[in-house]
Each structure stands twice: as structure tokens, then as C-alpha cells.
Amino acid sequence: MRNFVFGVLMIFGMLLSCRSGDEDSLQQIDQILNLYIKNSAGQDLLSSKTPGYFFAFPMNDTNGNTNSAPVNASLKMRADSTYYIEYIAGAKRLTLDSISPEDRTYHSVIALALRRTVNNVTDTINDTLEIQYHWTPSAFQVSKVYYNHELKFTKEPGLPNVVTIVK
């Protein structure tokens, strides 16, 4: 019995020693991107109440292993009934630069096909979304977003990753 108690205490001690006592040593993850699409009048083009709204937005990883590498994204709605596309992850991240082993930039490139009906015909607008991520041992976060090769977002500490596109 004494050996059993000693064994349990040893295992318990080993498990505790594997834990980091410093909660600040955990890497902060900030990779959720919210994409709003509006027209020049400021109307929500993801809402079915807006004429010419986009009813579908398939996303494809251009760096994927195959020609068709779908990326998951969800249509979400804020409390004020404004819709947005929430992208969390799924596209392959390639190294863009590696300043040091402790400071790297990655990026994902996504083909976005915005579909709407115009004069009873489905119209598809093909756009490109590039998301750059900054990685350090303490943080992994979205740092920049380019839409059709134009910079649309630069990370500001403490603020959410929100991009608004005007079509």
C-alpha cells in the first residue's frame, strides 16, 4: 500500500511539474477575421434585404494541395442585424519571411467567389484575400489583410480583426 501511495504521489508530482506556473507564458492566439461587404451607399451586401446582395461566397485556398481546396467560413450576424463573413482558419499558411527563429510572418491566400443574381442571371465576382500573420513565442495574430492586392487592414493591438470591403 505504501508503494502504491508513493507511486500515485510521484505521478501527481510529475504531472504538476509539466505545467507552466507562469500563465503569461501561454501564446496569445488572435486569428479570427471578420469580413464585411457593403455597397457605396453603406448597405450590407451580405443581407438578402439589400438589392444585389451576395447569396454565396465560396472560398478556396490558392496554396492548397489540390486545385480545389475549399476553406470554411461562416456567415454571422451582429446584434444590429449586420452580416459578416467569419474566417477562423483552414487555408495553408506559408512562410513569407523569417526574421529570426522567434519572429516570423506567414500568409494565406484565398480565392473568394462572391455570387449574386443580376437580371435573373448568376453573376460571380472573383476576388483575392491575402491574410498575413505575425508569429512570436508570445503571440500568433493576424497582422495585415490585403483584398485584391490592396492593403485593407493593419493590426492595432487590442482591437478585433475587422475588414470592410466596398463593392
Residue, then its C-alpha position, 0 to 999 in steps of 0.5 A: m500500500r505504501n508503494f502504491v501511495f508513493g507511486v500515485l504521489m510521484i505521478f501527481g508530482m510529475l504531472l504538476s511539474c509539466r505545467s507552466g506556473d507562469e500563465d503569461s507564458l501561454q501564446q496569445i492566439d488572435q486569428i479570427l477575421n471578420l469580413y464585411i461587404k457593403n455597397s457605396a451607399g453603406q448597405d450590407l451586401l451580405s443581407s438578402k434585404t439589400p438589392g444585389y446582395f451576395f447569396a454565396f461566397p465560396m472560398n478556396d485556398t490558392n496554396g492548397n494541395t489540390n486545385s480545389a481546396p475549399v476553406n470554411a467560413s461562416l456567415k454571422m450576424r451582429a446584434d444590429s442585424t449586420y452580416y459578416i463573413e467569419y474566417i477562423a482558419g483552414a487555408k495553408r499558411l506559408t512562410l513569407d519571411s523569417i526574421s529570426p527563429e522567434d519572429r516570423t510572418y506567414h500568409s494565406v491566400i484565398a480565392l473568394a467567389l462572391r455570387r449574386t443574381v443580376n437580371n435573373v442571371t448568376d453573376t460571380i465576382n472573383d476576388t483575392l484575400e491575402i491574410q498575413y500573420h505575425w508569429t512570436p513565442s508570445a503571440f500568433q495574430v493576424s497582422k495585415v489583410y490585403y483584398n485584391h492586392e490592396l492593403k485593407f487592414t493593419k493590426e492595432p493591438g487590442l482591437p478585433n480583426v475587422v475588414t470592410i470591403v466596398k463593392 
